Amino acid sequence: MNEAIRPKFLDLKEGALVISLEPFVLGAAGGGRAVNERNLDDISAILDVSAYDYLPLDVSWGSGAGKFYVHRVDRASYADVRARFEASRTTRSLRR
């Protein structure tokens, strides 16, 4: 499903919010993202995620408590991280 919605995420404007019941950025819910060389081109690289709790009876579809996630598009941070990775790749190539 994430691959099907990937183009829509990439078209979102800077600062756009996506609210969901599951995090699109696995392992980063509630604490930002860990961008590395393996996920640099993934949609998770442009999303900053925060987790929030909802209380019993706060939602119409159930009576239990749970979590929801707010994903904010943040390309500015992504650009900085990408520039660092590109610089490190260039440095490693020059050393060889």
Backbone bond lengths (Angstrom), bond angles and torsions (degrees), N, CA, C in turn:
res aa  C-N    CA-C-N  psi(-1)  N-CA   C-N-CA  omega(-1)  CA-C   N-CA-C  phi
1 M - - - 1.445 - - 1.534 110.21 -
2 N 1.344 116.70 -41.05 1.468 119.38 -179.89 1.529 111.35 -57.99
3 E 1.325 117.17 -38.21 1.468 119.66 179.37 1.523 110.96 -66.60
4 A 1.333 117.71 -33.11 1.460 121.17 -179.73 1.533 111.75 -69.20
5 I 1.321 116.77 -32.06 1.470 119.42 -178.11 1.531 112.50 -97.25
6 R 1.309 117.25 -3.79 1.471 121.89 -179.64 1.532 112.94 -50.99
7 P 1.346 119.61 -49.25 1.472 118.71 -179.86 1.527 112.96 -60.60
8 K 1.313 117.28 -33.91 1.462 120.20 179.08 1.527 111.00 -67.69
9 F 1.325 117.41 -39.97 1.455 120.86 176.93 1.525 110.81 -64.00
10 L 1.317 116.92 -41.78 1.456 120.63 -178.40 1.526 111.97 -66.23
11 D 1.337 117.65 -23.96 1.467 121.74 178.75 1.523 113.43 -86.93
12 L 1.327 117.93 -7.82 1.465 120.01 -178.96 1.523 110.94 -67.36
13 K 1.317 115.10 147.13 1.466 120.30 178.34 1.523 110.57 -75.44
14 E 1.316 115.11 157.66 1.470 121.99 176.72 1.531 109.09 -55.55
15 G 1.314 116.60 131.61 1.456 121.69 178.44 1.518 114.61 86.77
16 A 1.338 118.25 -3.97 1.469 120.90 179.12 1.527 109.77 -61.78
17 L 1.328 116.06 147.25 1.463 121.96 -179.73 1.520 110.08 -112.02
18 V 1.335 115.90 136.91 1.457 122.80 173.45 1.521 105.77 -124.14
19 I 1.324 116.06 125.24 1.464 121.20 -178.25 1.520 108.15 -111.13
20 S 1.334 115.66 132.26 1.462 120.11 -177.07 1.520 110.27 -146.62
21 L 1.324 115.02 167.82 1.466 120.80 176.41 1.523 112.09 -91.68
22 E 1.314 117.00 -8.17 1.470 122.77 176.26 1.529 107.99 -130.82
23 P 1.326 117.39 144.93 1.470 118.62 178.11 1.527 110.70 -76.98
24 F 1.323 116.95 137.58 1.457 121.34 173.78 1.520 110.19 -81.35
25 V 1.320 116.63 -20.24 1.448 123.20 179.54 1.524 106.81 -104.63
26 L 1.311 117.08 93.94 1.458 120.92 -176.78 1.520 110.98 -66.67
27 G 1.307 115.88 136.14 1.453 121.43 177.82 1.514 114.23 82.61
28 A 1.326 117.79 -2.58 1.460 119.63 -177.46 1.518 112.41 -116.65
29 A 1.305 117.76 1.76 1.460 120.36 -175.95 1.518 111.05 -61.70
30 G 1.299 114.50 128.63 1.449 120.09 176.92 1.507 114.53 81.27
31 G 1.314 118.43 9.54 1.449 116.59 -178.59 1.504 115.55 -161.87
32 G 1.294 117.87 25.72 1.455 118.92 179.38 1.508 111.75 83.00
33 R 1.296 116.55 -172.65 1.459 120.19 -174.13 1.524 110.46 -121.23
34 A 1.302 114.14 154.76 1.456 120.33 176.73 1.522 107.29 -111.50
35 V 1.306 116.83 94.53 1.460 121.21 -178.84 1.522 108.29 -86.03
36 N 1.319 114.95 131.56 1.458 120.23 177.17 1.531 108.16 -139.15
37 E 1.315 117.03 -176.71 1.466 120.27 -176.53 1.521 112.65 -62.83
38 R 1.325 117.37 -28.41 1.464 120.47 -177.57 1.527 112.72 -74.98
39 N 1.344 117.71 -31.28 1.461 119.22 -177.12 1.525 112.96 -114.79
40 L 1.310 116.68 16.88 1.465 121.80 -176.65 1.524 112.30 -58.81
41 D 1.329 118.44 -34.09 1.454 121.65 -178.41 1.525 113.07 -100.57
42 D 1.325 117.40 13.57 1.453 122.54 179.07 1.527 109.70 -89.69
43 I 1.334 117.48 157.69 1.469 119.43 178.73 1.518 111.67 -63.58
44 S 1.314 117.06 -22.42 1.464 119.80 179.66 1.528 111.69 -63.41
45 A 1.320 117.08 -21.71 1.465 120.60 -178.53 1.523 112.34 -70.48
46 I 1.336 117.35 -23.92 1.470 119.41 -179.37 1.520 112.43 -103.51
47 L 1.328 118.24 3.08 1.463 121.30 -177.16 1.522 111.25 -111.76
48 D 1.311 115.35 130.01 1.456 122.15 172.33 1.520 105.78 -103.25
49 V 1.330 118.64 126.41 1.464 122.47 -171.06 1.519 110.84 -114.83
50 S 1.334 114.55 137.32 1.460 121.45 173.01 1.522 107.87 -127.80
51 A 1.331 116.80 139.42 1.461 122.03 179.01 1.526 109.45 -105.87
52 Y 1.315 115.29 141.62 1.465 122.17 179.47 1.515 109.21 -135.30
53 D 1.299 116.03 152.45 1.463 121.72 176.96 1.518 110.35 -95.95
54 Y 1.325 115.48 143.43 1.455 118.88 167.14 1.520 107.39 -115.84
55 L 1.298 116.09 149.03 1.457 123.24 -172.86 1.523 111.28 -93.40
56 P 1.329 117.20 163.35 1.467 119.69 175.99 1.533 110.15 -54.00
57 L 1.314 115.69 139.40 1.465 124.75 178.92 1.532 113.63 70.06
58 D 1.343 118.72 8.82 1.473 121.26 175.58 1.525 112.00 -77.48
59 V 1.330 117.16 -20.93 1.463 120.68 -176.46 1.529 109.98 -120.63
60 S 1.312 115.58 157.05 1.464 120.52 -175.69 1.523 113.44 -81.70
61 W 1.353 118.63 -18.90 1.456 120.20 -173.58 1.530 114.38 -92.26
62 G 1.305 118.37 -1.02 1.456 119.54 178.40 1.508 111.66 -170.01
63 S 1.316 115.28 169.91 1.462 119.17 -178.22 1.524 112.50 -106.23
64 G 1.324 117.74 -1.10 1.456 120.93 -178.25 1.516 112.77 -91.84
65 A 1.318 114.71 172.49 1.464 122.03 176.29 1.525 108.76 -89.85
66 G 1.316 116.54 167.92 1.456 120.63 178.32 1.509 111.86 -175.95
67 K 1.317 115.67 -163.83 1.466 122.31 179.52 1.521 109.58 -123.43
68 F 1.329 114.69 151.99 1.451 120.53 168.09 1.523 107.61 -133.91
69 Y 1.312 115.62 160.23 1.461 121.32 -172.04 1.521 110.19 -125.40
70 V 1.317 115.33 136.53 1.458 121.99 176.14 1.520 106.99 -112.19
71 H 1.331 115.69 118.48 1.461 123.24 178.82 1.519 107.35 -104.48
72 R 1.315 117.58 124.09 1.465 122.06 179.06 1.518 108.66 -113.36
73 V 1.321 116.28 130.11 1.467 121.25 178.22 1.525 108.19 -71.36
74 D 1.334 115.66 123.44 1.459 122.07 -177.45 1.522 108.73 -137.41
75 R 1.308 115.80 83.06 1.469 120.11 -179.42 1.519 113.11 -78.69
76 A 1.321 117.62 -21.56 1.462 120.22 -179.48 1.528 110.31 -62.56
77 S 1.331 116.74 -47.42 1.470 119.68 177.46 1.518 110.80 -63.96
78 Y 1.330 116.15 -38.52 1.457 121.15 179.73 1.531 110.52 -61.26
79 A 1.321 116.71 -42.13 1.470 120.50 -179.07 1.522 110.80 -61.72
80 D 1.328 117.23 -40.20 1.461 120.85 178.33 1.526 111.30 -64.00
81 V 1.327 116.07 -45.10 1.467 120.62 -179.32 1.527 110.04 -64.83
82 R 1.324 116.47 -44.27 1.467 119.86 -179.69 1.528 111.00 -61.78
83 A 1.324 117.29 -41.38 1.468 120.89 178.88 1.531 110.82 -61.50
84 R 1.332 117.17 -40.56 1.471 120.52 177.63 1.519 111.40 -62.96
85 F 1.358 117.09 -44.63 1.458 120.14 179.48 1.524 111.13 -64.51
86 E 1.323 116.85 -41.32 1.464 119.88 178.73 1.525 110.22 -63.20
87 A 1.319 117.88 -40.86 1.465 121.57 178.77 1.525 110.62 -64.35
88 S 1.343 116.78 -40.99 1.468 119.04 -179.79 1.519 110.89 -68.20
89 R 1.326 118.09 -34.79 1.467 120.95 177.12 1.526 110.08 -64.68
90 T 1.318 116.30 -43.12 1.465 121.40 179.32 1.515 110.30 -62.86
91 T 1.325 116.68 -43.88 1.463 121.32 178.91 1.522 110.98 -62.11
92 R 1.343 116.98 -42.78 1.458 120.08 179.33 1.517 110.99 -65.31
93 S 1.345 117.62 -38.25 1.466 121.33 178.97 1.524 111.13 -64.64
94 L 1.325 116.39 -38.61 1.458 120.61 -179.25 1.521 111.64 -68.79
95 R 1.327 117.50 -31.90 1.462 121.50 -179.61 1.515 111.64 -68.80
96 R 1.332 116.42 -31.04 1.472 120.43 -178.70 1.469 108.39 -72.87
